[in-house]
């Protein structure tokens, strides 16, 4: 069993139908784009830089996640909330998905069948 919390990429105008003015209303991405973003190399913030053992100086650092093996059961949760400077906002981008998912890992390719979708509706609690 594996539980993945996937980020939702910001759609570009070409991925969305319509002009940039209607981008937020009609924006959509594919589930594979979410997986690609999850495994994309990213530069860490300066506070998270790693200290070099030789120079003892903090150095610019990169992080990259990969999936080495595929689980028998995969649960995917879409990260629908983002946080920036202590302000959270909901990501309303529509995520397309297929009934079958082909997941490429380092060791092999695994095929998954969609069994359920949970669509939580609610509102954000204010402090």
Residue pairs with C-beta under 8 A, 6 or more apart in sequence:
1 71
1 72
1 73
1 74
1 75
2 70
2 71
2 73
2 74
2 75
3 75
3 77
4 38
4 74
4 75
4 76
4 77
5 77
5 78
5 79
6 31
6 34
6 35
6 37
6 38
6 76
6 77
6 78
6 79
7 34
7 37
7 38
7 79
8 29
8 34
8 37
8 78
8 79
8 80
8 91
8 93
8 95
9 29
9 33
9 34
9 36
9 37
9 93
10 93
11 23
11 27
11 28
11 29
11 93
13 19
13 20
13 23
15 27
15 28
15 29
16 22
16 23
16 26
16 27
16 28
17 26
18 25
18 26
24 92
27 92
27 93
27 94
28 93
28 94
28 95
28 96
29 93
29 94
29 95
29 96
30 95
30 96
30 97
31 76
31 95
31 96
31 97
31 98
31 101
34 78
34 95
35 103
38 65
39 64
39 65
39 66
39 67
40 64
41 62
41 63
41 64
42 62
42 63
42 64
43 60
43 61
43 62
43 63
44 60
44 61
44 62
44 63
46 58
48 61
49 58
49 59
49 60
49 61
50 58
50 59
50 61
51 57
51 58
51 59
52 58
52 59
66 106
67 103
67 105
67 106
68 105
68 106
68 107
69 105
69 106
69 107
69 108
70 103
70 105
70 107
70 108
70 109
70 110
71 110
74 101
74 103
74 110
74 112
78 95
79 91
80 90
80 91
81 88
81 89
81 90
81 91
81 124
82 88
82 89
82 91
88 124
90 124
97 114
98 114
99 113
99 114
100 111
100 112
100 113
100 114
101 111
101 112
101 114
102 109
102 110
102 111
102 112
103 109
103 110
103 111
103 112
